Amino acid sequence: MLKERIMKNPIEHFGFDPKNYKWLFIGLAINVLGYILMIGGGAETLNEFKEEELFSPIRITLSPMLIIAGYVIILFSIMKGQSSKENLLNENKLKEEISSTSKKSK
């Protein structure tokens, strides 16, 4: 019976729900943005050194902060569980299904 329920909706037993995926993709987007902002500052020739591009505040402060924030959001999306209301609803649905299948089998 539980296998039947899992087969009907195989993602339901998995720990991630759509909210977790939303937070995960937001964190990944922030990480990508941070790495993109860190790119650049290269010189056209080996004898050239562009200090203002290489040591710009965006590369030195903003992009590392975005990368760390992205990883924090990703960690939050992984660790975030369902709310107690959602857990209660899922438990009630499971109890109803168990009681209805046990009545059918009798």
Order of alpha helices (4+ residues) and beta strands (2+ residues): alpha-alpha-alpha-alpha-alpha
